[in-house]
Amino acid sequence: MYFKLLDDVRNIEQLNFENNKVEYDRIKKLYKYDSFRKLKGKVELALENGNIVIAEIHWYELSIAKTNEIKIKKILK
């Protein structure tokens, strides 16, 4: 699904996913970095159908300041 961030992400929290070995190993192999973290936050989005929503998103942030794999986890409003 295509979406565009309309605002800065709020309520950012770091998630612990090192216990999920499959996901951790996939990210480590894909981006070839040991230093990354999984984050979540709330943001206003414009969806491809034109709707504007507030959603919870999850993403990975690498030590080289790149953001990868932004996923919409929940539409809140």
Order of alpha helices (4+ residues) and beta strands (2+ residues): beta-beta-alpha-beta-beta-beta
